[in-house]
Amino acid sequence: MRKFVEKLSAVLDHVADLSIRIAGIGLFLMTVFIAWQVFGRFVLNDTPTWTETSSILIMGWFLLLGAAAGIREGNHLSFDVVLFLVNDKAKSVAFTISDFVVIAFGMGMVVYGLQLALKTWPTTIPNLGISGGVAFLALITGGALLVIYSVERLLRRAVGLPTTRFSDKLAEAD
Protein backbone atom coordinates (compact mmCIF):
# COMPACT_ATOMS: atom_id res chain seq x y z
CA MET A 1 0.00 0.00 0.00
CA ARG A 2 2.85 2.37 0.84
CA LYS A 3 4.38 2.06 -2.66
CA PHE A 4 0.98 2.80 -4.22
CA VAL A 5 0.60 5.96 -2.11
CA GLU A 6 4.13 7.08 -3.01
CA LYS A 7 3.38 6.61 -6.72
CA LEU A 8 0.04 8.38 -6.34
CA SER A 9 1.77 11.32 -4.63
CA ALA A 10 4.32 11.51 -7.43
CA VAL A 11 1.54 11.70 -10.02
CA LEU A 12 -0.36 14.28 -7.96
CA ASP A 13 2.82 16.36 -7.66
CA HIS A 14 2.63 16.78 -11.44
CA VAL A 15 -1.10 17.50 -11.34
CA ALA A 16 -0.61 20.18 -8.66
CA ASP A 17 2.31 21.68 -10.59
CA LEU A 18 0.19 21.79 -13.76
CA SER A 19 -2.66 23.38 -11.79
CA ILE A 20 -0.37 26.12 -10.51
CA ARG A 21 1.01 26.74 -13.99
CA ILE A 22 -2.50 26.97 -15.47
CA ALA A 23 -3.54 29.28 -12.64
CA GLY A 24 -0.52 31.49 -13.32
CA ILE A 25 -1.32 31.65 -17.03
CA GLY A 26 -4.91 32.47 -16.15
CA LEU A 27 -3.85 35.30 -13.85
CA PHE A 28 -1.61 36.68 -16.59
CA LEU A 29 -4.38 36.44 -19.22
CA MET A 30 -6.90 38.10 -16.95
CA THR A 31 -4.48 40.96 -16.37
CA VAL A 32 -3.91 41.35 -20.12
CA PHE A 33 -7.67 41.25 -20.84
CA ILE A 34 -8.46 43.87 -18.21
CA ALA A 35 -5.60 46.07 -19.44
CA TRP A 36 -6.99 45.76 -22.97
CA GLN A 37 -10.43 46.71 -21.69
CA VAL A 38 -9.09 49.84 -19.98
CA PHE A 39 -7.02 50.76 -23.04
CA GLY A 40 -10.01 50.23 -25.32
CA ARG A 41 -12.32 52.27 -23.12
CA PHE A 42 -10.10 55.24 -22.38
CA VAL A 43 -7.74 55.39 -25.37
CA LEU A 44 -9.66 53.93 -28.29
CA ASN A 45 -13.09 54.96 -26.99
CA ASP A 46 -14.29 51.50 -28.03
CA THR A 47 -14.73 49.14 -25.06
CA PRO A 48 -14.23 45.47 -25.94
CA THR A 49 -17.26 43.66 -24.50
CA TRP A 50 -15.72 40.21 -24.20
CA THR A 51 -12.88 41.11 -21.82
CA GLU A 52 -14.83 41.37 -18.57
CA THR A 53 -16.77 38.14 -19.07
CA SER A 54 -13.63 36.28 -20.13
CA SER A 55 -11.72 37.61 -17.14
CA ILE A 56 -14.41 36.44 -14.73
CA LEU A 57 -14.37 32.95 -16.23
CA ILE A 58 -10.58 32.81 -16.10
CA MET A 59 -10.60 34.10 -12.52
CA GLY A 60 -12.79 31.16 -11.47
CA TRP A 61 -10.24 28.77 -12.91
CA PHE A 62 -7.13 30.30 -11.37
CA LEU A 63 -8.78 30.78 -7.97
CA LEU A 64 -10.11 27.24 -7.72
CA LEU A 65 -7.04 25.51 -9.17
CA GLY A 66 -4.75 27.62 -7.01
CA ALA A 67 -6.84 27.01 -3.89
CA ALA A 68 -6.83 23.25 -4.43
CA ALA A 69 -3.06 23.22 -4.91
CA GLY A 70 -2.66 25.48 -1.88
CA ILE A 71 -4.66 23.09 0.27
CA ARG A 72 -2.57 20.17 -0.95
CA GLU A 73 0.68 21.94 -0.17
CA GLY A 74 -0.51 23.22 3.22
CA ASN A 75 -0.29 26.88 2.19
CA HIS A 76 -3.96 27.62 2.56
CA LEU A 77 -5.42 29.72 5.36
CA SER A 78 -5.94 27.80 8.60
CA PHE A 79 -6.49 28.43 12.30
CA ASP A 80 -3.75 26.54 14.14
CA VAL A 81 -3.66 28.15 17.59
CA VAL A 82 -5.25 25.19 19.40
CA LEU A 83 -2.87 22.76 17.73
CA PHE A 84 0.07 24.31 19.59
CA LEU A 85 -1.52 23.14 22.85
CA VAL A 86 -2.18 19.47 22.04
CA ASN A 87 0.01 16.40 21.56
CA ASP A 88 0.93 14.80 18.22
CA LYS A 89 -1.88 12.24 18.35
CA ALA A 90 -4.51 14.96 18.84
CA LYS A 91 -2.95 16.98 16.01
CA SER A 92 -3.14 13.97 13.71
CA VAL A 93 -6.79 13.45 14.62
CA ALA A 94 -7.53 17.14 14.01
CA PHE A 95 -5.83 17.01 10.60
CA THR A 96 -7.76 13.86 9.72
CA ILE A 97 -11.07 15.47 10.69
CA SER A 98 -10.09 18.51 8.64
CA ASP A 99 -9.38 16.31 5.62
CA PHE A 100 -12.82 14.69 5.90
CA VAL A 101 -14.46 18.12 6.09
CA VAL A 102 -12.55 19.23 2.98
CA ILE A 103 -13.61 16.02 1.19
CA ALA A 104 -17.27 16.75 2.02
CA PHE A 105 -16.89 20.36 0.86
CA GLY A 106 -15.16 19.26 -2.36
CA MET A 107 -17.87 16.70 -3.05
CA GLY A 108 -20.48 19.42 -2.58
CA MET A 109 -18.61 21.57 -5.08
CA VAL A 110 -18.64 18.73 -7.61
CA VAL A 111 -22.27 17.72 -7.11
CA TYR A 112 -23.78 21.20 -6.99
CA GLY A 113 -21.41 22.53 -9.64
CA LEU A 114 -22.47 19.70 -11.94
CA GLN A 115 -26.14 20.48 -11.29
CA LEU A 116 -25.55 24.15 -12.07
CA ALA A 117 -23.57 23.31 -15.21
CA LEU A 118 -26.30 21.00 -16.50
CA LYS A 119 -29.07 23.52 -15.79
CA THR A 120 -27.22 26.36 -17.48
CA TRP A 121 -25.73 24.40 -20.38
CA PRO A 122 -28.55 25.34 -22.81
CA THR A 123 -28.00 29.05 -22.17
CA THR A 124 -25.38 31.16 -23.92
CA ILE A 125 -22.97 33.66 -22.40
CA PRO A 126 -23.82 36.66 -24.60
CA ASN A 127 -20.41 38.30 -25.04
CA LEU A 128 -18.62 35.01 -25.69
CA GLY A 129 -21.18 32.86 -27.47
CA ILE A 130 -20.37 29.79 -25.37
CA SER A 131 -22.55 27.69 -23.11
CA GLY A 132 -23.41 29.10 -19.68
CA GLY A 133 -22.48 25.75 -18.16
CA VAL A 134 -18.83 26.41 -18.95
CA ALA A 135 -18.81 28.88 -16.06
CA PHE A 136 -19.19 26.00 -13.58
CA LEU A 137 -16.52 23.66 -14.97
CA ALA A 138 -13.86 25.31 -12.79
CA LEU A 139 -16.02 24.69 -9.71
CA ILE A 140 -16.37 21.01 -10.61
CA THR A 141 -12.66 20.60 -11.35
CA GLY A 142 -11.58 22.46 -8.21
CA GLY A 143 -13.92 20.36 -6.06
CA ALA A 144 -12.65 17.13 -7.58
CA LEU A 145 -9.07 18.17 -6.89
CA LEU A 146 -9.95 19.00 -3.26
CA VAL A 147 -11.35 15.49 -2.84
CA ILE A 148 -8.37 13.83 -4.51
CA TYR A 149 -5.78 15.81 -2.56
CA SER A 150 -7.54 15.22 0.77
CA VAL A 151 -7.81 11.49 0.12
CA GLU A 152 -4.10 11.53 -0.70
CA ARG A 153 -3.32 13.17 2.66
CA LEU A 154 -5.44 10.59 4.48
CA LEU A 155 -3.64 7.77 2.68
CA ARG A 156 -0.21 9.27 3.41
CA ARG A 157 -1.09 9.59 7.08
CA ALA A 158 -2.48 6.03 7.16
CA VAL A 159 0.70 4.46 5.76
CA GLY A 160 3.02 6.59 7.89
CA LEU A 161 4.41 8.83 5.17
CA PRO A 162 5.38 12.40 6.03
CA THR A 163 2.65 14.91 5.44
CA THR A 164 4.57 18.12 6.06
CA ARG A 165 3.95 19.33 2.51
CA PHE A 166 0.33 18.31 2.85
CA SER A 167 -0.77 20.71 5.63
CA ASP A 168 0.38 18.84 8.73
CA LYS A 169 3.26 21.25 9.47
CA LEU A 170 2.46 21.46 13.17
CA ALA A 171 2.24 17.73 13.62
CA GLU A 172 5.84 17.33 12.53
CA ALA A 173 7.24 20.53 14.02
CA ASP A 174 7.54 19.00 17.50
Short mmCIF file of the C-alpha atoms (twelve columns), coordinates in Angstrom:
data_MODEL
# 
_entry.id   MODEL 
# 
loop_
_atom_site.group_PDB 
_atom_site.id 
_atom_site.type_symbol 
_atom_site.label_atom_id 
_atom_site.label_alt_id 
_atom_site.label_comp_id 
_atom_site.label_asym_id 
_atom_site.label_seq_id 
_atom_site.Cartn_x 
_atom_site.Cartn_y 
_atom_site.Cartn_z 
_atom_site.pdbx_PDB_model_num 
ATOM 1   C CA . MET A 1   0.000   0.000  0.000   1 
ATOM 2   C CA . ARG A 2   2.849   2.373  0.838   1 
ATOM 3   C CA . LYS A 3   4.376   2.056  -2.656  1 
ATOM 4   C CA . PHE A 4   0.982   2.799  -4.217  1 
ATOM 5   C CA . VAL A 5   0.599   5.960  -2.106  1 
ATOM 6   C CA . GLU A 6   4.131   7.079  -3.006  1 
ATOM 7   C CA . LYS A 7   3.380   6.615  -6.722  1 
ATOM 8   C CA . LEU A 8   0.039   8.383  -6.341  1 
ATOM 9   C CA . SER A 9   1.767   11.315 -4.629  1 
ATOM 10  C CA . ALA A 10  4.321   11.508 -7.429  1 
ATOM 11  C CA . VAL A 11  1.545   11.703 -10.025 1 
ATOM 12  C CA . LEU A 12  -0.364  14.275 -7.963  1 
ATOM 13  C CA . ASP A 13  2.822   16.356 -7.660  1 
ATOM 14  C CA . HIS A 14  2.632   16.778 -11.437 1 
ATOM 15  C CA . VAL A 15  -1.101  17.504 -11.340 1 
ATOM 16  C CA . ALA A 16  -0.607  20.180 -8.664  1 
ATOM 17  C CA . ASP A 17  2.311   21.677 -10.588 1 
ATOM 18  C CA . LEU A 18  0.195   21.792 -13.755 1 
ATOM 19  C CA . SER A 19  -2.659  23.376 -11.790 1 
ATOM 20  C CA . ILE A 20  -0.369  26.115 -10.505 1 
ATOM 21  C CA . ARG A 21  1.011   26.739 -13.991 1 
ATOM 22  C CA . ILE A 22  -2.501  26.967 -15.472 1 
ATOM 23  C CA . ALA A 23  -3.540  29.282 -12.640 1 
ATOM 24  C CA . GLY A 24  -0.519  31.486 -13.324 1 
ATOM 25  C CA . ILE A 25  -1.317  31.647 -17.026 1 
ATOM 26  C CA . GLY A 26  -4.911  32.473 -16.148 1 
ATOM 27  C CA . LEU A 27  -3.850  35.296 -13.854 1 
ATOM 28  C CA . PHE A 28  -1.606  36.679 -16.592 1 
ATOM 29  C CA . LEU A 29  -4.379  36.435 -19.224 1 
ATOM 30  C CA . MET A 30  -6.897  38.097 -16.945 1 
ATOM 31  C CA . THR A 31  -4.478  40.960 -16.369 1 
ATOM 32  C CA . VAL A 32  -3.912  41.351 -20.115 1 
ATOM 33  C CA . PHE A 33  -7.666  41.253 -20.837 1 
ATOM 34  C CA . ILE A 34  -8.462  43.874 -18.209 1 
ATOM 35  C CA . ALA A 35  -5.597  46.067 -19.442 1 
ATOM 36  C CA . TRP A 36  -6.993  45.763 -22.974 1 
ATOM 37  C CA . GLN A 37  -10.427 46.711 -21.685 1 
ATOM 38  C CA . VAL A 38  -9.085  49.844 -19.975 1 
ATOM 39  C CA . PHE A 39  -7.015  50.757 -23.037 1 
ATOM 40  C CA . GLY A 40  -10.013 50.232 -25.318 1 
ATOM 41  C CA . ARG A 41  -12.324 52.268 -23.117 1 
ATOM 42  C CA . PHE A 42  -10.098 55.242 -22.380 1 
ATOM 43  C CA . VAL A 43  -7.745  55.391 -25.365 1 
ATOM 44  C CA . LEU A 44  -9.658  53.925 -28.288 1 
ATOM 45  C CA . ASN A 45  -13.086 54.962 -26.989 1 
ATOM 46  C CA . ASP A 46  -14.294 51.500 -28.028 1 
ATOM 47  C CA . THR A 47  -14.727 49.144 -25.064 1 
ATOM 48  C CA . PRO A 48  -14.229 45.474 -25.935 1 
ATOM 49  C CA . THR A 49  -17.262 43.656 -24.500 1 
ATOM 50  C CA . TRP A 50  -15.715 40.211 -24.200 1 
ATOM 51  C CA . THR A 51  -12.879 41.114 -21.823 1 
ATOM 52  C CA . GLU A 52  -14.831 41.369 -18.571 1 
ATOM 53  C CA . THR A 53  -16.772 38.138 -19.072 1 
ATOM 54  C CA . SER A 54  -13.628 36.280 -20.132 1 
ATOM 55  C CA . SER A 55  -11.719 37.614 -17.142 1 
ATOM 56  C CA . ILE A 56  -14.406 36.443 -14.727 1 
ATOM 57  C CA . LEU A 57  -14.369 32.945 -16.230 1 
ATOM 58  C CA . ILE A 58  -10.576 32.808 -16.099 1 
ATOM 59  C CA . MET A 59  -10.598 34.101 -12.523 1 
ATOM 60  C CA . GLY A 60  -12.788 31.164 -11.473 1 
ATOM 61  C CA . TRP A 61  -10.237 28.774 -12.909 1 
ATOM 62  C CA . PHE A 62  -7.135  30.304 -11.367 1 
ATOM 63  C CA . LEU A 63  -8.782  30.781 -7.974  1 
ATOM 64  C CA . LEU A 64  -10.112 27.240 -7.718  1 
ATOM 65  C CA . LEU A 65  -7.044  25.511 -9.173  1 
ATOM 66  C CA . GLY A 66  -4.754  27.621 -7.011  1 
ATOM 67  C CA . ALA A 67  -6.837  27.011 -3.886  1 
ATOM 68  C CA . ALA A 68  -6.828  23.251 -4.430  1 
ATOM 69  C CA . ALA A 69  -3.055  23.218 -4.915  1 
ATOM 70  C CA . GLY A 70  -2.658  25.476 -1.883  1 
ATOM 71  C CA . ILE A 71  -4.664  23.094 0.275   1 
ATOM 72  C CA . ARG A 72  -2.570  20.165 -0.946  1 
ATOM 73  C CA . GLU A 73  0.676   21.936 -0.166  1 
ATOM 74  C CA . GLY A 74  -0.507  23.225 3.218   1 
ATOM 75  C CA . ASN A 75  -0.289  26.876 2.187   1 
ATOM 76  C CA . HIS A 76  -3.963  27.618 2.564   1 
ATOM 77  C CA . LEU A 77  -5.417  29.715 5.361   1 
ATOM 78  C CA . SER A 78  -5.940  27.801 8.595   1 
ATOM 79  C CA . PHE A 79  -6.492  28.435 12.299  1 
ATOM 80  C CA . ASP A 80  -3.754  26.545 14.137  1 
ATOM 81  C CA . VAL A 81  -3.658  28.146 17.589  1 
ATOM 82  C CA . VAL A 82  -5.247  25.190 19.404  1 
ATOM 83  C CA . LEU A 83  -2.866  22.758 17.727  1 
ATOM 84  C CA . PHE A 84  0.071   24.307 19.594  1 
ATOM 85  C CA . LEU A 85  -1.519  23.144 22.851  1 
ATOM 86  C CA . VAL A 86  -2.180  19.470 22.036  1 
ATOM 87  C CA . ASN A 87  0.010   16.401 21.559  1 
ATOM 88  C CA . ASP A 88  0.932   14.801 18.220  1 
ATOM 89  C CA . LYS A 89  -1.884  12.236 18.346  1 
ATOM 90  C CA . ALA A 90  -4.506  14.955 18.841  1 
ATOM 91  C CA . LYS A 91  -2.946  16.976 16.006  1 
ATOM 92  C CA . SER A 92  -3.139  13.967 13.706  1 
ATOM 93  C CA . VAL A 93  -6.795  13.450 14.623  1 
ATOM 94  C CA . ALA A 94  -7.526  17.139 14.006  1 
ATOM 95  C CA . PHE A 95  -5.831  17.013 10.599  1 
ATOM 96  C CA . THR A 96  -7.764  13.859 9.716   1 
ATOM 97  C CA . ILE A 97  -11.070 15.473 10.689  1 
ATOM 98  C CA . SER A 98  -10.094 18.508 8.635   1 
ATOM 99  C CA . ASP A 99  -9.382  16.307 5.623   1 
ATOM 100 C CA . PHE A 100 -12.821 14.692 5.900   1 
ATOM 101 C CA . VAL A 101 -14.455 18.123 6.086   1 
ATOM 102 C CA . VAL A 102 -12.551 19.232 2.978   1 
ATOM 103 C CA . ILE A 103 -13.612 16.024 1.191   1 
ATOM 104 C CA . ALA A 104 -17.268 16.748 2.016   1 
ATOM 105 C CA . PHE A 105 -16.893 20.358 0.862   1 
ATOM 106 C CA . GLY A 106 -15.163 19.262 -2.364  1 
ATOM 107 C CA . MET A 107 -17.875 16.697 -3.050  1 
ATOM 108 C CA . GLY A 108 -20.479 19.418 -2.582  1 
ATOM 109 C CA . MET A 109 -18.615 21.574 -5.080  1 
ATOM 110 C CA . VAL A 110 -18.640 18.729 -7.606  1 
ATOM 111 C CA . VAL A 111 -22.275 17.720 -7.107  1 
ATOM 112 C CA . TYR A 112 -23.785 21.198 -6.994  1 
ATOM 113 C CA . GLY A 113 -21.406 22.526 -9.640  1 
ATOM 114 C CA . LEU A 114 -22.473 19.699 -11.942 1 
ATOM 115 C CA . GLN A 115 -26.138 20.475 -11.293 1 
ATOM 116 C CA . LEU A 116 -25.546 24.148 -12.070 1 
ATOM 117 C CA . ALA A 117 -23.572 23.309 -15.208 1 
ATOM 118 C CA . LEU A 118 -26.296 20.997 -16.496 1 
ATOM 119 C CA . LYS A 119 -29.068 23.521 -15.793 1 
ATOM 120 C CA . THR A 120 -27.217 26.362 -17.483 1 
ATOM 121 C CA . TRP A 121 -25.731 24.401 -20.379 1 
ATOM 122 C CA . PRO A 122 -28.550 25.337 -22.811 1 
ATOM 123 C CA . THR A 123 -28.003 29.049 -22.166 1 
ATOM 124 C CA . THR A 124 -25.384 31.161 -23.922 1 
ATOM 125 C CA . ILE A 125 -22.973 33.655 -22.401 1 
ATOM 126 C CA . PRO A 126 -23.822 36.659 -24.599 1 
ATOM 127 C CA . ASN A 127 -20.410 38.296 -25.044 1 
ATOM 128 C CA . LEU A 128 -18.616 35.015 -25.688 1 
ATOM 129 C CA . GLY A 129 -21.175 32.858 -27.472 1 
ATOM 130 C CA . ILE A 130 -20.366 29.787 -25.369 1 
ATOM 131 C CA . SER A 131 -22.550 27.691 -23.105 1 
ATOM 132 C CA . GLY A 132 -23.407 29.102 -19.684 1 
ATOM 133 C CA . GLY A 133 -22.484 25.752 -18.159 1 
ATOM 134 C CA . VAL A 134 -18.828 26.415 -18.945 1 
ATOM 135 C CA . ALA A 135 -18.808 28.882 -16.056 1 
ATOM 136 C CA . PHE A 136 -19.190 26.000 -13.585 1 
ATOM 137 C CA . LEU A 137 -16.522 23.664 -14.973 1 
ATOM 138 C CA . ALA A 138 -13.860 25.311 -12.795 1 
ATOM 139 C CA . LEU A 139 -16.023 24.688 -9.710  1 
ATOM 140 C CA . ILE A 140 -16.370 21.008 -10.610 1 
ATOM 141 C CA . THR A 141 -12.663 20.604 -11.348 1 
ATOM 142 C CA . GLY A 142 -11.580 22.463 -8.207  1 
ATOM 143 C CA . GLY A 143 -13.920 20.361 -6.058  1 
ATOM 144 C CA . ALA A 144 -12.652 17.128 -7.580  1 
ATOM 145 C CA . LEU A 145 -9.067  18.171 -6.887  1 
ATOM 146 C CA . LEU A 146 -9.955  19.002 -3.263  1 
ATOM 147 C CA . VAL A 147 -11.353 15.493 -2.838  1 
ATOM 148 C CA . ILE A 148 -8.365  13.828 -4.515  1 
ATOM 149 C CA . TYR A 149 -5.777  15.810 -2.558  1 
ATOM 150 C CA . SER A 150 -7.542  15.224 0.768   1 
ATOM 151 C CA . VAL A 151 -7.805  11.491 0.121   1 
ATOM 152 C CA . GLU A 152 -4.098  11.530 -0.697  1 
ATOM 153 C CA . ARG A 153 -3.316  13.172 2.662   1 
ATOM 154 C CA . LEU A 154 -5.445  10.595 4.475   1 
ATOM 155 C CA . LEU A 155 -3.637  7.768  2.680   1 
ATOM 156 C CA . ARG A 156 -0.212  9.267  3.408   1 
ATOM 157 C CA . ARG A 157 -1.092  9.589  7.076   1 
ATOM 158 C CA . ALA A 158 -2.476  6.030  7.161   1 
ATOM 159 C CA . VAL A 159 0.695   4.462  5.764   1 
ATOM 160 C CA . GLY A 160 3.019   6.591  7.890   1 
ATOM 161 C CA . LEU A 161 4.409   8.833  5.169   1 
ATOM 162 C CA . PRO A 162 5.379   12.400 6.035   1 
ATOM 163 C CA . THR A 163 2.647   14.906 5.445   1 
ATOM 164 C CA . THR A 164 4.569   18.117 6.059   1 
ATOM 165 C CA . ARG A 165 3.945   19.328 2.506   1 
ATOM 166 C CA . PHE A 166 0.329   18.310 2.845   1 
ATOM 167 C CA . SER A 167 -0.769  20.714 5.634   1 
ATOM 168 C CA . ASP A 168 0.385   18.838 8.734   1 
ATOM 169 C CA . LYS A 169 3.258   21.251 9.474   1 
ATOM 170 C CA . LEU A 170 2.460   21.463 13.174  1 
ATOM 171 C CA . ALA A 171 2.243   17.725 13.624  1 
ATOM 172 C CA . GLU A 172 5.842   17.330 12.529  1 
ATOM 173 C CA . ALA A 173 7.244   20.526 14.023  1 
ATOM 174 C CA . ASP A 174 7.542   19.002 17.499  1 
# 
